[in-house]
Amino acid sequence: MSKYATVSVKVPTELKKELDKLGIKPSKLLRRAIQDEIRRRGVEKIRREIESLRAALAKISIEDFVRSIREDREQR
């Protein structure tokens, strides 16, 4: 069974009334928004990491890269 934590948010009364009027369940909406934001930030973090490695990888020639892979395969 999954464990859950409670997250509370305060919204203006008018906003809550609109949610109710439109039949929107805040818990589902917030859960999805949190998941989307976590995914977005994870992708952004990976992009930054790739960008920081790009300069180092640019210094390695394709020939060196291929040679390294071949040597690694031969050792196995």
C-alpha positions in Angstrom: 0.0 0.0 0.0 1.3 3.5 -0.9 1.9 6.0 1.8 0.4 9.5 1.4 1.2 12.9 2.8 -1.4 15.6 3.1 -0.7 18.9 1.3 -3.0 21.8 1.9 -3.5 24.9 -0.1 -5.5 28.0 0.5 -7.3 29.6 -2.4 -9.6 32.6 -2.5 -13.3 31.7 -1.8 -14.3 32.8 -5.3 -11.9 30.3 -6.8 -13.2 27.5 -4.7 -16.8 28.4 -5.7 -15.7 28.2 -9.4 -14.1 24.8 -8.8 -17.3 23.5 -7.2 -19.5 25.1 -9.9 -17.5 23.5 -12.7 -17.3 20.1 -10.9 -13.5 20.2 -10.7 -12.0 18.0 -7.9 -9.1 20.0 -6.4 -7.2 17.0 -5.2 -7.0 15.5 -8.7 -6.1 18.8 -10.3 -3.4 19.6 -7.7 -2.0 16.0 -7.9 -1.7 16.3 -11.7 -0.2 19.8 -11.4 2.4 18.6 -8.9 3.3 15.6 -11.0 3.7 17.8 -14.1 5.9 20.3 -12.3 8.1 17.6 -10.9 8.4 16.1 -14.4 9.2 19.5 -16.0 11.9 20.3 -13.4 13.4 16.9 -13.8 13.7 17.4 -17.5 15.1 20.8 -17.0 17.7 19.4 -14.6 18.8 16.8 -17.2 19.0 19.5 -19.9 21.3 21.6 -17.7 23.5 18.5 -16.9 23.7 17.7 -20.7 24.6 21.3 -21.4 27.4 21.2 -18.8 28.8 18.0 -20.4 28.5 19.3 -23.9 31.8 21.3 -23.7 33.7 18.3 -22.3 32.2 15.9 -24.9 33.1 18.3 -27.7 36.8 17.8 -26.8 36.6 14.1 -27.6 36.9 13.2 -31.2 34.6 10.6 -32.8 37.7 8.4 -33.5 38.7 8.4 -29.8 35.1 7.6 -28.8 34.9 4.7 -31.3 38.3 3.4 -30.3 37.3 3.5 -26.6 34.1 1.5 -27.2 36.0 -1.1 -29.3 38.6 -1.5 -26.6 35.9 -1.9 -24.0 34.2 -4.5 -26.0 37.4 -6.5 -26.6 38.1 -6.6 -22.8 34.7 -8.2 -22.2 
